[in-house]
């Protein structure tokens, strides 16, 4: 681009010098042509700039973590002449993408992307640069758009139950006690339609298949799902816990037709009704963005809870005890790397395997 500008000004200087020295009709025509052509090209560029329509196809993109996806950006040229060169640079790119946009046409600019870990990400376009027909002049559009990418956990829809069974770890007897409430009248193998809150986790992990507890009288409490994050946790551990929680909610939705999630904000817990796969995605988006890593909010939950935490702390333990003290069911899910730190006998704990990637 710099070379073209240098050549243009060299040509313009040569034509002007020729006219000053020789004052010929041909020289004058040449000067008029060079100046008018560049001026017309600049005017066309300005019209294209102010009539240009641009933006992401979607403001928010939901993707599966560790999977490749496309980011699409539309640039619409409504003018009857083309844009011979357009440069678009994302903030995360070293070099811009270059392309052309035809007259009265739309260019669809795609970019391959992959998010290895769960969470919300923002991809910002730093600038778009338009060039005139001769690529001498350029006009920039700064910060022309940002897209939010929500990287969701993987869903093992075909064999969700097998995935959950495979992720359960055998835990110490002292790390679990029976939940207070309805009396257990028997134990049998899980069947479609059974409530997720009746799963016997320890027996399921030992037998490598889901087992459920049968109660003499069903209390019918609407146990909620809560995620307790820790910024210092390893990303792979956090992904494993989010992924397990995602699949448990999905299985709960298939059996009970509904579930309740909670967003913790300070000392409050905001309920989120979940009745569809889309609701699960929206709930996890809110967990990423709004959920505060403050266990005090557990005390605001009116019913029992499945608490998925990436690490164990004394504060979390005390909050679980307070919630259980209100005669509520509570199950604490922890990564298996926390087994050595957890020696509290008063909270039901289920350990989840976080040892690397699995194929299900």
C-alpha positions in Angstrom: 0.0 0.0 0.0 2.9 2.4 0.8 4.5 1.6 -2.5 1.2 2.5 -4.4 1.1 5.9 -2.6 4.7 6.6 -3.4 4.1 5.8 -7.0 1.0 7.9 -7.1 2.8 11.0 -5.7 5.8 10.4 -8.0 3.4 10.3 -11.0 1.6 13.4 -9.8 4.9 15.3 -9.3 6.1 14.2 -12.7 2.9 15.4 -14.4 2.9 18.8 -12.6 6.6 19.3 -13.4 6.0 18.5 -17.1 3.2 21.1 -17.2 5.3 23.7 -15.5 8.3 23.2 -17.9 6.5 22.6 -21.2 2.9 24.0 -20.9 1.5 21.6 -23.6 -2.1 20.7 -24.2 -1.3 17.0 -23.8 0.4 17.6 -20.5 -2.6 19.6 -19.2 -5.0 16.7 -20.2 -2.7 14.2 -18.4 -2.8 16.4 -15.3 -6.6 16.7 -15.3 -6.9 12.9 -15.8 -4.6 12.1 -12.9 -6.2 14.5 -10.5 -9.8 13.8 -11.5 -9.3 10.1 -11.4 -7.8 10.1 -7.9 -10.5 12.6 -6.7 -13.3 10.5 -8.1 -11.8 7.4 -6.5 -11.7 9.2 -3.2 -15.3 10.4 -3.4 -16.4 6.8 -4.3 -14.5 5.6 -1.2 -16.2 8.2 1.0 -19.7 7.2 -0.3 -18.9 3.5 0.3 -17.7 4.2 3.8 -20.8 6.1 4.9 -23.3 3.7 3.2 -21.6 0.6 4.3 -23.6 -1.9 6.4 -21.7 -4.3 8.7 -22.1 -6.5 11.7 -21.9 -10.0 13.2 -24.5 -12.6 12.1 -25.2 -13.2 15.8 -24.5 -11.1 18.8 -24.1 -14.2 21.0 -22.8 -17.5 19.7 -23.3 -20.7 21.7 -20.6 -23.3 21.0 -19.4 -26.6 22.5 -16.1 -26.3 24.3 -13.0 -27.8 22.6 -15.0 -27.9 19.3 -14.3 -25.9 16.2 -16.8 -23.3 15.1 -17.1 -20.4 12.7 -17.5 -16.7 13.4 -19.4 -14.9 10.6 -19.3 -11.2 9.9 -21.3 -9.5 7.1 -20.1 -6.5 5.2 -22.8 -5.1 2.8 -21.8 -2.7 0.0 -24.9 -0.9 -1.3 -23.1 1.3 -3.8 -23.0 0.4 -7.5 -19.2 0.2 -7.6 -17.0 -2.4 -5.8 -14.6 -2.1 -2.9 -11.4 -3.5 -4.4 -9.8 -4.1 -1.1 -11.0 -4.3 2.5 -8.8 -5.3 5.5 -10.4 -6.5 8.7 -8.4 -7.2 11.9 -9.6 -8.9 15.0 -8.0 -7.8 18.3 -6.6 -11.4 18.7 -5.1 -11.5 15.2 -1.6 -10.5 14.2 -2.4 -9.8 10.6 -5.7 -8.6 9.1 -7.9 -10.6 6.7 -8.1 -9.0 3.2 -11.0 -9.4 0.7 -13.1 -7.6 -1.9 -16.8 -6.6 -1.8 -18.6 -6.5 -5.1 -20.9 -3.8 -6.3 -24.3 -3.9 -4.5 -23.1 -7.1 -2.8 -22.5 -8.6 0.6 -19.2 -10.3 1.7 -19.5 -13.0 4.4 -16.2 -13.1 6.3 -15.7 -16.3 8.2 -13.1 -17.1 10.8 -12.4 -20.5 12.4 -12.3 -20.4 16.2 -12.0 -22.9 19.1 -12.5 -22.4 22.8 -10.9 -25.1 24.9 -12.5 -24.2 28.2 -16.0 -23.4 29.4 -16.8 -19.7 29.9 -17.9 -16.5 28.2 -15.5 -14.9 25.7 -15.6 -11.7 23.7 -14.1 -11.4 20.3 -13.6 -7.8 19.2 -12.9 -6.4 15.7 -10.2 -3.8 16.1 -10.7 -2.1 12.8 -12.0 -2.3 9.2 -10.0 -0.5 6.6 -11.5 0.4 3.2 -9.4 1.3 0.2 -10.2 3.2 -3.0 -10.1 1.8 -6.5 -6.4 2.6 -6.9 -5.6 1.6 -3.3 -4.0 4.9 -2.6 -6.5 6.2 0.0 -7.8 4.4 3.0 -10.5 5.0 5.6 -10.7 3.2 8.9 -13.7 2.0 10.9 -12.6 1.5 14.5 -14.2 -1.1 16.8 -16.9 -2.1 14.3 -18.3 -4.9 16.4 -17.9 -7.4 19.2 -19.4 -10.9 19.6 -19.9 -12.9 22.7 -19.0 -16.6 22.6 -20.5 -18.8 25.2 -18.5 -22.1 25.4 -20.8 -24.7 26.9 -19.9 -28.1 28.4 -20.2 -31.1 26.2 -23.5 -33.0 26.3 -23.4 -36.8 26.0 -27.0 -37.1 24.9 -27.0 -40.6 23.6 -25.4 -42.2 26.7 -25.7 -39.5 29.4 -26.3 -42.2 32.1 -23.1 -44.1 31.1 -21.2 -40.8 31.3 -22.4 -40.0 34.8 -21.7 -43.6 36.0 -18.2 -43.4 34.6 -17.4 -40.1 36.3 -18.4 -41.2 39.8 -15.6 -42.1 42.1 -15.7 -44.5 45.1 -15.5 -42.4 48.2 -14.7 -43.2 51.9 -17.6 -44.3 54.1 -16.9 -41.5 56.5 -17.3 -38.9 53.8 -21.0 -39.6 53.4 -24.0 -40.0 55.6 -27.6 -40.8 54.8 -29.8 -37.8 54.0 -32.3 -36.9 56.6 -35.9 -37.0 55.4 -38.1 -39.7 54.0 -37.2 -43.2 55.1 -35.5 -45.4 52.5 -37.6 -48.4 51.8 -35.4 -50.1 49.1 -32.7 -49.7 46.4 -33.1 -50.7 42.8 -31.5 -50.0 39.4 -32.2 -46.6 37.8 -35.1 -46.6 35.3 -36.1 -43.8 32.9 -38.4 -41.5 34.7 -36.7 -41.8 38.1 -35.9 -38.6 39.9 -32.2 -37.6 39.9 -32.3 -36.6 43.5 -33.0 -40.3 44.5 -29.7 -41.6 43.0 -27.6 -43.6 45.5 -24.2 -42.2 44.6 -21.9 -44.5 46.6 -23.6 -47.7 45.5 -23.8 -46.4 41.9 -20.0 -45.9 41.9 -19.3 -49.3 43.4 -21.6 -51.2 41.0 -20.7 -49.0 37.9 -24.3 -48.4 37.2 -26.9 -46.0 38.4 -28.9 -47.1 41.5 -31.8 -45.2 43.1 -33.3 -45.1 46.5 -37.0 -45.8 47.0 -38.7 -43.9 49.7 -41.7 -44.9 51.8 -43.1 -41.4 51.5 -41.8 -38.9 48.8 -41.2 -35.5 50.1 -41.3 -33.9 46.7 -38.7 -31.2 47.4 -37.5 -29.2 44.4 -33.7 -29.6 44.9 -31.8 -26.9 43.0 -28.4 -26.9 41.2 -25.6 -24.6 42.3 -22.1 -24.0 41.1 -19.3 -22.7 43.3 -16.4 -21.5 41.3 -12.8 -20.8 42.4 -10.6 -18.6 40.3 -7.5 -20.5 41.4 -8.8 -23.8 40.2 -7.2 -25.6 37.2 -9.3 -25.0 34.0 -9.5 -28.7 33.3 -10.9 -29.4 36.8 -13.4 -26.6 36.4 -14.5 -28.0 33.0 -15.0 -31.4 34.4 -17.3 -30.2 37.2 -19.3 -27.9 34.8 -19.6 -30.8 32.3 -20.8 -33.2 35.0 -23.3 -30.7 36.3 -24.6 -29.9 32.8 -25.2 -33.6 32.1 -26.9 -34.2 35.4 -29.3 -31.3 34.8 -30.0 -32.6 31.4 -30.8 -36.1 32.7 -32.9 -34.5 35.5 -34.8 -32.6 32.8 -35.5 -35.8 30.8 -36.9 -37.6 34.0 -38.6 -34.8 35.9 -39.3 -32.4 33.0 -38.0 -29.5 35.0 -35.2 -28.4 37.2 -34.2 -25.3 39.2 -30.8 -23.6 39.1 -29.6 -20.9 41.4 -27.4 -17.9 40.7 -25.5 -16.8 43.8 -25.2 -13.0 44.4 -23.8 -12.1 47.7 -26.1 -13.5 50.4 -28.9 -14.1 47.9 -29.7 -17.0 45.6 -31.8 -16.2 42.5 -33.8 -19.2 41.2 -33.8 -20.0 37.5 -36.5 -22.3 36.1 -35.1 -24.9 33.6 -37.6 -26.7 31.3 -35.6 -27.1 28.1 -32.2 -27.5 26.6 -32.1 -23.8 25.7 -32.9 -23.0 29.4 -29.8 -25.0 30.4 -27.6 -23.1 28.0 -29.0 -19.8 29.3 -28.5 -20.8 32.9 -24.9 -21.7 32.3 -24.3 -18.4 30.5 -25.6 -16.7 33.7 -23.4 -18.9 35.8 -20.4 -17.8 33.9 -21.2 -14.1 34.0 -23.3 -13.4 37.1 -22.6 -16.2 39.6 -20.5 -15.0 42.5 -18.1 -17.3 44.3 -19.7 -16.6 47.6 -21.0 -19.6 49.5 -23.1 -17.4 51.8 -25.8 -17.4 49.1 -26.5 -21.1 49.8 -28.4 -20.1 52.9 -31.0 -18.4 50.8 -32.0 -21.6 49.0 -35.5 -22.7 50.3 -35.2 -26.3 49.3 -32.4 -28.9 49.0 -29.5 -28.4 46.7 -26.9 -30.2 44.5 -23.8 -28.1 45.1 -21.0 -28.5 42.5 -17.8 -27.0 43.7 -14.4 -26.9 42.1 -12.6 -26.9 45.4 -13.3 -27.4 49.1 -13.1 -24.7 51.7 -14.1 -24.3 55.3 -16.5 -21.5 54.3 -18.2 -23.8 51.9 -18.5 -26.5 54.5 -20.1 -24.2 57.0 -22.6 -23.0 54.4 -23.6 -26.5 53.6 -24.1 -27.3 57.3 -26.3 -24.2 57.7 -28.4 -25.2 54.6 -28.7 -28.7 55.9 -29.6 -27.4 59.3 -32.9 -26.1 57.8 -33.9 -29.8 57.2 -32.9 -29.5 53.5 -31.3 -32.2 51.4 -27.9 -31.3 50.2 -25.3 -33.2 48.2 -21.8 -31.7 47.7 -20.0 -32.7 44.5 -16.2 -32.2 44.5 -13.4 -33.1 42.1 -11.5 -36.3 43.1 -8.4 -34.3 43.8 -10.1 -32.9 46.9 -10.5 -36.2 48.6 -7.4 -35.8 50.7 -8.6 -32.4 52.0 -12.2 -33.4 52.8 -12.6 -35.2 56.2 -15.9 -33.8 57.3 -18.4 -36.5 58.2 -21.5 -34.2 58.4 -22.1 -33.5 54.7 -22.9 -36.0 51.9 -20.0 -35.8 49.4 -19.7 -37.3 45.9 -16.4 -37.2 44.2 -16.2 -36.7 40.4 -13.3 -38.0 38.3 -11.3 -35.2 36.7 -8.5 -37.4 35.3 -8.2 -36.3 31.7 -10.5 -36.4 28.7 -12.8 -39.3 28.1 -14.7 -40.5 25.0 -18.3 -41.4 25.6 
